[in-house]
Amino acid sequence: MGALMNPEHSWPIPPEGGWTADDLDTLPNLPPHTELIDGSLIFVSPQTLFHMRAVSFFQRQLEETVPPGLEVLREFTIDIDRRNRPEPDVIVFREDVLTDLEQTRFAAEAVLLAIEVVSPESVDRDRETKPLKYARAGILHYWRVENKDGRAVVYVYELDPATRAYVATGIFHDRLKVSAPFPIDLDLTAITAKRTRPE
């Protein structure tokens, strides 16, 4: 379905009932990293240095430790249902869902870990909305990364299959060490450490 545009501001005008997950692939001129939450388009604000460093850190570190059969991607959308297609900052997923290089999303059930790095404009979504949706979709692990006084703090959650809700399993400062979804041991101080050029 073609998008109706507001001629004054060039914003997409949603159809009755809101947008669907499929619309993200066909709407013209959407800003990068647009998400769909409850049928509404969510546009991402310019990212902070902390956010960019944290996303790069987790992508790089997890790529080095991920076991065979799993892969890591940053900023890739996942299908939760017809009205929800969020884009976690980093995901760990089963590589058997890779079909071709034209893919734009994965089904949520293929995702083992979703990581969100909190920005000032995403606090409510990352603390409340997204964890609820990720848990209901069956994503086993969720990490929320926050900037606390210039240091990274990671809040780690695991899915309780009986309630389909997340249970907090730890709050990590400086060092994150967990055994699930696979053994991970990370120096969180590296996220905000001052970068030095090699001599």
Secondary structure as UniProt FT lines:
FT   STRAND          4..5
FT   TURN            7..9
FT   STRAND          12..13
FT   TURN            16..17
FT   HELIX           21..25
FT   TURN            28..29
FT   TURN            32..33
FT   STRAND          35..37
FT   TURN            38..39
FT   STRAND          40..42
FT   HELIX           49..65
FT   TURN            68..69
FT   STRAND          70..74
FT   STRAND          77..79
FT   TURN            82..83
FT   STRAND          84..85
FT   STRAND          90..94
FT   HELIX           95..97
FT   TURN            101..102
FT   STRAND          105..107
FT   HELIX           108..110
FT   STRAND          111..117
FT   HELIX           120..122
FT   HELIX           123..124
FT   HELIX           125..129
FT   HELIX           130..136
FT   TURN            137..138
FT   STRAND          141..148
FT   TURN            149..150
FT   STRAND          151..160
FT   TURN            161..164
FT   STRAND          165..173
FT   STRAND          175..178
FT   STRAND          184..187
FT   HELIX           189..192
//
